[in-house]
Amino acid sequence: MVTFTAHRRKPELVAPARATAREVRSLSDLDSSPGLRQYITEIEFFRCRVPGGAPEQLASSLKVGLAEALVYYYPVAGRLREVPGRKKLVVDCTAEGAVFVEAHANVRLEELKKPLVPPYPCVEELMCDVGDLTTVIGKPLLYLQMTQLSCGGVVLAIRMCHNVVDGFGMVQILRCILDLARGQPVPAVFPLWERHLLASSLPDTTSVPAAMAPENLPTDDAKPMKPKMTSMPPQFDELVTKSFLFGAKEITALRRGLPGRLGSSSTVFELITAAVWRCRVAALGYAPHKRVRVILAKNARGSWKREPRLPPGFYGNAVFGATTADVTADELCRGSLARAAELLREAKLKFTDEYAMSVLDLVARNEYRGADLFDGGFAVSDMSRCGNESLELGGWAEYAGGGTPGAAGILATLSSIYVSCKDTNGDECIAVPMCLPELAMGKFMSQIAAVTNMFASSSM
């Protein structure tokens, strides 16, 4: 894999282009979850399609777009504070601004990877340094690095505090920055805060105490609360990360592996996850009686049925690490692909408005722990439809791919975030990153190939 060094200019603090409201904004109970006290990243690649490369004023245009976007998304120009004694976060809308970094790297887009899927090479070179990723109090909430490549291509990496946005919201903000940088007069989608829609039913969980009025906010950098882990998985050496592509051919093959109505009604997410989960468990060689589970992230933007619904433009956290399918390793691996798909569907149906409210109540009481990832768990999240393929830098460039680089360290072995991509033929695919010990990775590759090949040749 290619290696390179990005040469960064000094970080700049970009303030909103015009005066914005000076106020304190409450976060939802979901936003304030201790597990979200970290920065998340989205990396997007753009290919140059005209001679001469990117316009000379690209960096200044992006800074203008960022400053304009912060007028609409003015809480993002503020800083997080913690409500004393309640371990709940609020945003102090101080208009202090966001960080922008211009960088250059002597590498061509074609050298990075084809197709452009995780793991991205030298990913740390493409992202702003935010320090401790789990320290969020009193720091900028948005960091944006623009890296110009020797071929004229550009890489944009946006890092944001997870308490303020989820992945879908982050892409919405990046789209706004790019649209305004190109001279669009207003955002295509106007942002809406509306965090009260995802508040607990318990009393007094969303109001800001008088002591937290802007003039009375504490200035000390409170220590973030970290989630407790009851058990740790075995430590592995020689971890390997690869992305597996599922295009039309693979999806059709998997669909053939399900009988009748189940095959025709199963979603692409269900088909891929059923296959990946079974193959992963088999590759890791769990004891037959060991209970294994897959944790499904559920986006309330599409499934929240309470009134009022989450409106277009909502950019807060709306993805619940929600329901689980639970079974013994033997039953999963010896069972059919259809059985795995049925388990997933049953788990998805558990996510109701009532279930979501119970999660919010537990979070508000600081009692929500979620499923244990460190004991046979595997978390999956679908970011393949977050809309990043519609990002535009201008007529001189075309979108080449990107998405989230995923979790780091041991957490990477316990989760996969699906992203959209194009294969080497230019066909649309879903990429599923998988991080496993080297020996298990070899087994997983054989397992997933066997599944897709078997059903591709089946007449079912």
C-alpha positions as CSV (number, residue, x, y, z in Angstrom):
1,M,0.0,0.0,0.0
2,V,1.3,3.5,-0.9
3,T,2.7,5.7,1.8
4,F,3.0,9.5,1.7
5,T,3.2,12.6,4.0
6,A,0.8,15.5,3.8
7,H,2.4,18.9,4.2
8,R,-0.1,21.0,6.2
9,R,-0.3,24.7,6.6
10,K,-1.1,26.2,10.0
11,P,-4.7,25.5,11.1
12,E,-7.1,28.4,10.8
13,L,-10.1,29.1,13.0
14,V,-13.0,30.1,10.7
15,A,-15.8,32.0,12.4
16,P,-19.4,32.4,11.0
17,A,-19.6,34.9,8.2
18,R,-22.2,37.0,10.0
19,A,-23.4,37.5,13.5
20,T,-25.3,34.5,15.0
21,A,-27.5,34.0,18.0
22,R,-25.8,33.9,21.4
23,E,-27.6,31.2,23.3
24,V,-27.3,27.8,24.9
25,R,-28.7,24.9,22.9
26,S,-29.7,21.6,24.7
27,L,-28.7,18.3,23.2
28,S,-31.0,15.3,23.1
29,D,-30.6,12.5,25.6
30,L,-29.3,10.4,22.7
31,D,-26.7,13.1,21.9
32,S,-25.5,13.1,25.4
33,S,-24.7,9.4,25.5
34,P,-21.3,8.8,27.1
35,G,-20.4,6.5,24.3
36,L,-20.7,9.4,21.8
37,R,-18.1,11.6,23.5
38,Q,-15.6,11.4,20.6
39,Y,-14.9,12.7,17.2
40,I,-16.0,10.9,14.1
41,T,-14.6,11.2,10.6
42,E,-15.8,11.3,7.0
43,I,-13.3,11.2,4.1
44,E,-14.3,12.1,0.5
45,F,-12.1,11.8,-2.6
46,F,-12.5,13.9,-5.8
47,R,-10.9,13.3,-9.1
48,C,-9.7,16.1,-11.3
49,R,-11.2,15.9,-14.8
50,V,-9.7,19.1,-16.4
51,P,-6.1,20.1,-17.2
52,G,-4.5,22.2,-14.6
53,G,-6.0,20.7,-11.5
54,A,-8.0,22.4,-8.8
55,P,-8.6,26.1,-9.0
56,E,-6.0,28.2,-7.2
57,Q,-8.7,29.8,-5.0
58,L,-10.1,26.4,-3.9
59,A,-8.9,26.7,-0.3
60,S,-10.2,30.3,0.1
61,S,-13.5,29.2,-1.5
62,L,-13.9,26.4,1.0
63,K,-13.2,28.7,3.9
64,V,-15.9,31.1,2.6
65,G,-18.2,28.1,2.3
66,L,-17.4,27.0,5.8
67,A,-17.9,30.5,7.2
68,E,-21.3,30.8,5.4
69,A,-22.4,27.3,6.5
70,L,-21.6,28.2,10.1
71,V,-24.2,31.0,9.9
72,Y,-26.9,28.3,9.3
73,Y,-25.3,25.7,11.5
74,Y,-24.2,28.2,14.2
75,P,-24.3,25.8,17.1
76,V,-21.4,24.0,15.3
77,A,-19.3,27.1,15.7
78,G,-19.8,26.9,19.5
79,R,-18.4,24.7,22.3
80,L,-19.7,21.9,24.4
81,R,-20.2,22.4,28.1
82,E,-21.5,20.0,30.8
83,V,-24.4,20.8,33.0
84,P,-23.0,20.7,36.6
85,G,-24.2,17.7,38.5
86,R,-26.2,16.2,35.7
87,K,-23.6,14.9,33.3
88,K,-25.7,16.3,30.4
89,L,-24.2,18.3,27.6
90,V,-25.2,21.6,26.1
91,V,-23.8,23.7,23.3
92,D,-22.7,27.2,24.1
93,C,-23.2,29.1,20.8
94,T,-20.1,31.3,21.1
95,A,-19.4,31.7,17.4
96,E,-15.8,30.8,18.1
97,G,-15.6,28.9,14.9
98,A,-14.4,25.7,13.3
99,V,-10.9,24.6,12.2
100,F,-9.7,24.6,8.6
101,V,-6.4,23.1,7.4
102,E,-5.0,23.3,3.9
103,A,-2.6,20.5,3.0
104,H,-0.7,19.1,0.0
105,A,0.5,15.5,-0.7
106,N,2.9,14.3,-3.4
107,V,0.7,11.4,-4.4
108,R,-1.8,10.7,-7.2
109,L,-5.3,9.6,-6.6
110,E,-4.8,6.5,-8.7
111,E,-2.0,5.4,-6.3
112,L,-4.2,5.5,-3.2
113,K,-6.4,2.6,-3.9
114,K,-8.8,1.2,-6.5
115,P,-11.6,1.0,-5.6
116,L,-11.5,3.7,-2.9
117,V,-12.7,1.7,0.1
118,P,-11.5,1.3,3.7
119,P,-8.8,0.9,4.8
120,Y,-7.7,4.2,3.2
121,P,-3.9,4.5,3.0
122,C,-2.1,6.9,5.3
123,V,-5.5,8.0,6.6
124,E,-4.0,10.0,9.5
125,E,-2.2,12.2,6.9
126,L,-5.6,13.2,5.4
127,M,-7.3,14.3,8.7
128,C,-6.8,17.2,11.1
129,D,-5.2,16.4,14.4
130,V,-7.8,17.0,17.0
131,G,-5.8,15.7,19.9
132,D,-7.5,13.2,22.2
133,L,-10.5,12.0,20.2
134,T,-12.5,11.4,23.4
135,T,-12.0,14.9,24.8
136,V,-14.8,17.0,23.5
137,I,-15.5,19.7,26.1
138,G,-14.4,23.2,25.2
139,K,-12.9,22.2,21.8
140,P,-13.9,23.1,18.3
141,L,-16.7,20.9,17.1
142,L,-15.7,20.7,13.5
143,Y,-12.3,20.2,11.8
144,L,-12.0,20.3,8.0
145,Q,-8.8,19.4,6.1
146,M,-8.4,19.9,2.4
147,T,-5.6,17.9,0.8
148,Q,-4.5,18.6,-2.7
149,L,-2.9,15.7,-4.6
150,S,-0.2,15.9,-7.2
151,C,-2.7,14.8,-9.9
152,G,-5.0,17.7,-9.2
153,G,-7.4,15.6,-7.2
154,V,-8.6,16.7,-3.7
155,V,-9.4,14.9,-0.5
156,L,-11.7,16.4,2.1
157,A,-11.7,15.0,5.6
158,I,-14.3,16.3,8.1
159,R,-14.1,15.4,11.8
160,M,-16.9,16.4,14.1
161,C,-17.9,15.8,17.7
162,H,-20.3,12.9,17.7
163,N,-22.4,14.4,20.4
164,V,-23.6,17.1,18.0
165,V,-24.0,15.0,14.8
166,D,-24.2,11.5,13.5
167,G,-22.7,10.4,10.1
168,F,-25.8,11.4,8.2
169,G,-25.8,14.9,9.8
170,M,-22.0,15.3,9.1
171,V,-22.5,14.6,5.4
172,Q,-25.4,17.1,5.4
173,I,-23.1,19.8,6.8
174,L,-20.3,19.0,4.4
175,R,-22.7,19.2,1.5
176,C,-23.8,22.6,2.7
177,I,-20.2,23.8,2.9
178,L,-19.4,22.7,-0.6
179,D,-22.7,24.1,-2.0
180,L,-22.0,27.5,-0.5
181,A,-18.3,27.4,-1.5
182,R,-19.5,27.0,-5.2
183,G,-21.6,30.1,-4.8
184,Q,-25.0,28.6,-4.2
185,P,-27.0,31.4,-2.3
186,V,-28.6,29.2,0.4
187,P,-28.3,25.6,1.6
188,A,-30.2,23.0,-0.4
189,V,-31.5,21.7,2.9
190,F,-32.0,24.1,5.8
191,P,-30.7,22.7,9.1
192,L,-33.1,22.0,12.0
193,W,-32.0,21.5,15.6
194,E,-35.2,19.9,17.0
195,R,-33.3,17.8,19.6
196,H,-36.4,17.8,21.9
197,L,-37.9,15.2,19.5
198,L,-35.4,12.6,20.8
199,A,-35.7,13.5,24.5
200,S,-36.6,11.1,27.3
201,S,-40.1,11.1,28.6
202,L,-38.7,11.7,32.1
203,P,-39.1,15.2,33.4
204,D,-36.5,18.0,33.2
205,T,-34.2,16.2,30.7
206,T,-34.0,18.9,28.0
207,S,-34.2,22.3,29.8
208,V,-31.1,24.3,30.4
209,P,-30.8,25.5,34.1
210,A,-30.6,29.2,34.7
211,A,-27.1,28.8,35.9
212,M,-26.2,27.6,32.4
213,A,-27.2,30.9,30.8
214,P,-24.4,32.1,28.4
215,E,-23.0,34.7,30.9
216,N,-22.8,32.0,33.7
217,L,-21.2,29.2,31.8
218,P,-18.2,27.6,33.4
219,T,-14.9,28.0,31.5
220,D,-13.1,25.0,33.0
221,D,-12.5,22.0,30.7
222,A,-14.7,19.4,32.4
223,K,-13.5,15.8,32.1
224,P,-15.6,13.7,29.8
225,M,-17.4,10.7,31.3
226,K,-16.2,7.5,29.7
227,P,-18.4,4.3,29.4
228,K,-17.5,1.4,31.5
229,M,-16.4,-1.9,29.9
230,T,-17.2,-5.0,31.9
231,S,-15.0,-7.3,29.9
232,M,-12.3,-7.1,27.3
233,P,-11.9,-9.4,24.3
234,P,-8.7,-11.3,23.8
235,Q,-5.9,-9.2,22.3
236,F,-5.0,-10.2,18.7
237,D,-1.8,-9.7,16.9
238,E,-1.5,-9.1,13.1
239,L,-5.0,-7.7,12.5
240,V,-5.9,-7.4,8.9
241,T,-8.6,-5.1,7.4
242,K,-10.2,-5.7,4.0
243,S,-13.3,-4.5,2.3
244,F,-15.6,-6.9,0.6
245,L,-17.7,-5.6,-2.3
246,F,-21.3,-6.6,-2.9
247,G,-22.6,-5.5,-6.3
248,A,-25.6,-6.6,-8.3
249,K,-24.1,-10.0,-9.0
250,E,-23.4,-10.8,-5.4
251,I,-26.8,-9.5,-4.2
252,T,-28.6,-11.6,-6.8
253,A,-26.6,-14.7,-5.7
254,L,-27.5,-14.1,-2.1
255,R,-31.2,-13.6,-2.9
256,R,-31.3,-16.9,-4.7
257,G,-30.2,-18.5,-1.4
258,L,-33.4,-17.5,0.3
259,P,-36.7,-19.4,-0.4
260,G,-39.7,-17.8,-2.0
261,R,-41.1,-14.7,-0.4
262,L,-38.2,-14.3,2.0
263,G,-35.9,-14.0,-1.0
264,S,-37.9,-11.4,-2.8
265,S,-38.7,-9.3,0.3
266,S,-35.3,-9.2,2.0
267,T,-33.5,-5.9,1.9
268,V,-30.0,-5.6,0.5
269,F,-28.9,-4.8,4.1
270,E,-30.5,-8.1,5.4
271,L,-28.9,-10.2,2.6
272,I,-25.4,-8.8,3.1
273,T,-25.5,-8.9,6.9
274,A,-26.9,-12.4,7.1
275,A,-24.0,-13.6,4.9
276,V,-21.3,-11.6,6.6
277,W,-22.4,-12.5,10.2
278,R,-22.5,-16.2,9.5
279,C,-19.1,-16.2,7.7
280,R,-17.5,-14.0,10.4
281,V,-18.7,-16.3,13.3
282,A,-17.5,-19.4,11.4
283,A,-14.1,-17.8,10.7
284,L,-13.5,-16.9,14.3
285,G,-14.1,-20.5,15.4
286,Y,-16.4,-19.9,18.4
287,A,-17.3,-22.9,20.5
288,P,-20.6,-24.4,19.3
289,H,-22.5,-23.5,22.5
290,K,-21.2,-19.9,22.5
291,R,-24.0,-17.3,22.1
292,V,-23.2,-14.8,19.4
293,R,-25.1,-11.7,18.5
294,V,-25.2,-9.0,15.8
295,I,-26.2,-5.5,16.9
296,L,-28.2,-3.5,14.3
297,A,-27.9,0.2,14.1
298,K,-31.3,1.7,13.3
299,N,-31.8,5.2,11.8
300,A,-34.8,6.9,13.4
301,R,-35.0,9.3,10.4
302,G,-36.8,6.6,8.5
303,S,-38.4,4.5,11.2
304,W,-39.6,7.0,13.8
305,K,-43.4,7.0,13.5
306,R,-44.3,9.3,16.4
307,E,-45.6,12.7,15.7
308,P,-44.0,15.0,15.0
309,R,-41.6,13.0,12.8
310,L,-37.9,13.9,12.6
311,P,-37.9,16.6,9.9
312,P,-35.6,16.9,6.8
313,G,-32.6,18.9,7.9
314,F,-32.3,17.3,11.3
315,Y,-28.6,16.7,11.8
316,G,-28.4,15.4,15.4
317,N,-27.9,11.8,16.4
318,A,-30.8,9.7,15.2
319,V,-29.1,6.3,14.9
320,F,-29.7,3.9,17.7
321,G,-27.4,1.0,18.4
322,A,-30.6,-0.7,18.8
323,T,-31.7,-4.3,18.5
324,T,-29.9,-7.6,18.4
325,A,-30.2,-11.1,16.9
326,D,-28.9,-13.7,19.3
327,V,-28.2,-17.3,18.7
328,T,-25.6,-20.0,19.4
329,A,-22.6,-20.2,17.1
330,D,-23.5,-23.8,16.1
331,E,-27.1,-22.8,15.2
332,L,-26.0,-19.9,13.1
333,C,-23.2,-21.6,11.2
334,R,-25.0,-24.9,10.7
335,G,-28.3,-23.2,9.8
336,S,-29.1,-21.8,6.5
337,L,-28.7,-18.3,5.1
338,A,-32.4,-18.0,5.3
339,R,-32.4,-18.7,9.0
340,A,-29.8,-15.9,9.6
341,A,-32.0,-13.5,7.5
342,E,-35.0,-14.4,9.5
343,L,-33.2,-13.6,12.8
344,L,-32.1,-10.3,11.4
345,R,-35.7,-9.4,10.3
346,E,-37.0,-10.4,13.8
347,A,-34.4,-8.1,15.4
348,K,-35.3,-5.2,13.1
349,L,-39.0,-5.5,14.0
350,K,-38.1,-5.1,17.7
351,F,-37.2,-1.4,17.0
352,T,-40.5,0.4,17.7
353,D,-41.1,3.9,19.0
354,E,-41.7,2.4,22.4
355,Y,-38.4,0.6,22.3
356,A,-36.6,3.9,21.3
357,M,-38.3,5.8,24.1
358,S,-37.2,3.2,26.6
359,V,-33.6,3.6,25.4
360,L,-33.8,7.3,25.7
361,D,-35.2,6.9,29.3
362,L,-32.3,4.6,30.2
363,V,-29.8,7.0,28.7
364,A,-31.3,9.9,30.6
365,R,-30.9,7.9,33.9
366,N,-27.4,7.0,32.9
367,E,-28.4,3.3,33.0
368,Y,-28.2,2.4,29.3
369,R,-25.4,-0.1,28.6
370,G,-26.3,-1.6,25.2
371,A,-25.4,-5.0,24.0
372,D,-22.0,-6.4,25.1
373,L,-19.7,-6.2,22.0
374,F,-16.9,-7.8,23.9
375,D,-18.6,-11.2,24.3
376,G,-19.5,-12.6,20.9
377,G,-21.0,-9.3,19.6
378,F,-20.7,-7.7,16.2
379,A,-22.2,-4.3,15.4
380,V,-23.2,-3.3,11.9
381,S,-24.2,0.1,10.6
382,D,-25.3,1.0,7.0
383,M,-23.9,4.3,5.8
384,S,-24.2,3.4,2.1
385,R,-27.2,5.7,1.6
386,C,-25.9,8.8,3.5
387,G,-25.8,10.8,0.3
388,N,-22.0,11.4,0.0
389,E,-22.1,10.5,-3.7
390,S,-24.0,13.7,-4.4
391,L,-21.2,15.9,-3.0
392,E,-19.9,18.4,-5.6
393,L,-16.7,20.5,-5.6
394,G,-17.4,22.1,-9.0
395,G,-17.4,21.3,-12.7
396,W,-13.6,20.7,-12.7
397,A,-13.9,17.7,-10.3
398,E,-15.9,14.5,-10.0
399,Y,-16.7,12.5,-6.9
400,A,-14.5,9.4,-6.7
401,G,-15.6,7.7,-3.5
402,G,-15.2,7.9,0.2
403,G,-17.0,7.3,3.5
404,T,-16.1,6.7,7.1
405,P,-12.7,5.1,7.8
406,G,-14.4,3.2,10.6
407,A,-13.4,2.4,14.2
408,A,-9.8,2.1,15.3
409,G,-8.0,-0.5,17.4
410,I,-9.8,-3.4,18.9
411,L,-13.2,-1.9,18.3
412,A,-12.5,-2.3,14.6
413,T,-12.7,-6.0,15.0
414,L,-16.2,-5.8,16.5
415,S,-18.0,-3.6,14.0
416,S,-18.5,-2.9,10.3
417,I,-19.8,0.3,8.7
418,Y,-21.2,-0.3,5.2
419,V,-20.3,2.4,2.6
420,S,-21.2,2.9,-1.0
421,C,-18.5,2.7,-3.7
422,K,-17.8,1.8,-7.4
423,D,-15.8,-1.3,-8.3
424,T,-13.0,-1.2,-10.9
425,N,-15.6,-1.4,-13.7
426,G,-17.5,1.6,-12.4
427,D,-20.5,-0.4,-11.1
428,E,-22.3,0.6,-7.9
429,C,-21.4,-1.6,-4.9
430,I,-21.6,-1.7,-1.2
431,A,-18.3,-2.1,0.6
432,V,-18.2,-4.0,3.9
433,P,-15.0,-3.4,5.8
434,M,-13.9,-6.4,8.0
435,C,-11.1,-6.3,10.5
436,L,-10.0,-9.8,11.8
437,P,-6.8,-11.6,12.9
438,E,-4.8,-12.7,9.9
439,L,-5.7,-16.4,10.2
440,A,-9.4,-15.7,10.7
441,M,-9.4,-13.3,7.7
442,G,-8.2,-16.1,5.4
443,K,-11.1,-18.2,6.6
444,F,-13.6,-15.4,6.2
445,M,-12.5,-14.8,2.6
446,S,-13.0,-18.5,1.8
447,Q,-16.4,-18.5,3.6
448,I,-17.8,-15.5,1.9
449,A,-16.6,-16.6,-1.6
450,A,-18.1,-20.0,-1.1
451,V,-21.5,-18.5,-0.1
452,T,-21.8,-16.2,-3.1
453,N,-20.4,-18.7,-5.5
454,M,-22.7,-21.5,-4.3
455,F,-25.9,-19.4,-4.7
456,A,-24.6,-17.8,-8.0
457,S,-24.6,-21.3,-9.5
458,S,-27.8,-22.4,-7.8
459,S,-31.1,-22.6,-9.8
460,M,-33.2,-21.6,-6.8
